[in-house]
Amino acid sequence: MTQPSTTANSVSKITRVGKTDAVIRTVETGDFSLAVETWKTAFGFTDEERWKKFAFEVSDYAVGAFIDDYPHALATVIMFDANFNGCTIKCGGIAGVACSPPMRKKGLVRAVLKEILDRLNEQKVEISALWPFSYPFYEKMGYSVTDLQYEVTQKIDAIATVGDSSKFKPVKLDDYETLMPIHQRWSKKYNLSLERTSQRWQRQLTRPERHFVLYLHEDGYMLWNLQDPEKRTLEVVEWAYLTEQAFHDGLALIKNCGQLAFDNAKWVMSDLDPLLRLGVSYPPAKINVRHGMMTRVVNTEAFFNNTGLQEQSIEICDPMEISGSARVEGDRRPGPGEVIQVATGFINPSGHVPEALYKAAANAKTFSIEQY
Ligand SMILES: CC(C)(COP(=O)(O)OP(=O)(O)OC[C@H]1O[C@@H](n2cnc3c(N)ncnc32)[C@H](O)[C@@H]1OP(=O)(O)O)[C@@H](O)C(=O)NCCC(=O)NCCS
């Protein structure tokens, strides 16, 4: 585990919860056996070795709320490089958010996230992001949804006959690094996409609940999961296509699977146009529009200065009091997630946000690729 570097990180903070004091501090290796109990009950996932790896190798650090030395609430931080408005900025990815059942709804997770955001702010980290279990829960912490994704389920027989499957070649799991340059080109195309290190590739490809096969194209790649397919549906976990031709070649590859093993295929797109341009199929594809990541500004100054948005810099109000002070009656300042939504053109500015910010960073589509 990389130990956080600021002085605040080594200091424990005390938070009052009802009649008890909780100590908010970094989770150390000696806390692990208790921490894993909290994670297990929250996520129902009991593989201790994997939790250990997650907490002390995959994550940069974990913060806990301790009562009598028991870590009742936890969250971890994974630092990413994020692409935003043509710039590379730092993103504190939040994961493993959990509270032990007896101590829920007492503000412990909120206190842990406040501490993490404080640390990120001190380190001048521009943004933070997470995949939520509940959107309202994280909205209270200043995060907003920043992209939509299209999950397509298509009967394989109905997929248009286009492209050339032989443009893809199978890649052994151990040779995943050959996919990395494509992933980099792919993530550079999108706002708020996160770069993936070699360590994260290994983590993604060794999930126990999935059995991956990899295919590489000169302008794309696909990751398929063959484990426990639901309703004879091939799950394309990740499909990078940098050209429309690579998308067509991928459809041809999927189509070749539609015999013994699978009837349907499922994949995710950032934008439906390449599919719609192929015309109507029968039966039609089922499209499920789903929320992507939630994001928020952390260090306001670093965010505006390091993303080419100095001219659009505005004051932010923040329920966590990190990027600005909390909202007061009649407040016209936007929230830390709203600023990103407006700058990327994800939502129209409401009356109080300056027009100049609207679409100021909308040169690329917003799409969150990384799952964590
Ligand atoms: C979700 C979870 C982390 C919340 O932890 P917690 O310590 O109870 O949360 P807090 O008490 O700090 O709650 C903060 C705020 O969210 C609200 N809240 C708590 N649980 C909530 C829930 N399940 N849904 C929506 N809001 C919730 C609280 O009422 C509180 O609001 P307030 O500030 O207006 O009073 C905890 O229930 C848990 O571990 N669940 C299982 C694992 C999980 O889903 N983790 C999230 C992965 S993204």
The ligand as a Gaussian input file, in Angstrom:
#p B3LYP/6-31G(d) Opt

LIG

0 1
 C      -24.411000       2.547000       2.031000
 C      -23.588000       2.557000       3.284000
 C      -22.130000       2.597000       2.913000
 C      -23.980000       3.823000       4.107000
 O      -23.144000       3.935000       5.250000
 P      -23.602000       4.809000       6.516000
 O      -22.478000       4.920000       7.479000
 O      -24.875000       4.235000       7.019000
 O      -23.880000       6.211000       5.836000
 P      -24.014000       7.574000       6.624000
 O      -24.678000       7.329000       7.940000
 O      -22.712000       8.275000       6.642000
 O      -25.027000       8.323000       5.670000
 C      -24.787000       9.529000       5.001000
 C      -26.092000      10.017000       4.429000
 O      -26.659000       9.049000       3.502000
 C      -27.943000       8.612000       3.936000
 N      -27.999000       7.150000       3.698000
 C      -27.481000       6.172000       4.451000
 N      -27.709000       4.965000       3.885000
 C      -28.371000       5.211000       2.740000
 C      -28.893000       4.382000       1.708000
 N      -28.776000       3.051000       1.757000
 N      -29.508000       4.978000       0.646000
 C      -29.626000       6.330000       0.574000
 N      -29.154000       7.164000       1.536000
 C      -28.558000       6.620000       2.614000
 C      -27.990000       8.920000       5.413000
 O      -29.320000       9.096000       5.845000
 C      -27.178000      10.190000       5.481000
 O      -27.943000      11.307000       5.044000
 P      -27.887000      12.697000       5.835000
 O      -26.441000      13.137000       5.759000
 O      -28.833000      13.572000       5.093000
 O      -28.305000      12.359000       7.227000
 C      -23.878000       1.298000       4.161000
 O      -25.277000       1.177000       4.295000
 C      -23.335000       0.008000       3.567000
 O      -22.226000      -0.429000       3.934000
 N      -24.089000      -0.629000       2.652000
 C      -23.651000      -1.862000       1.990000
 C      -22.468000      -1.669000       1.046000
 C      -22.699000      -0.622000      -0.026000
 O      -23.744000      -0.563000      -0.655000
 N      -21.670000       0.226000      -0.241000
 C      -21.688000       1.277000      -1.239000
 C      -20.916000       0.879000      -2.421000
 S      -20.904000       2.146000      -3.652000

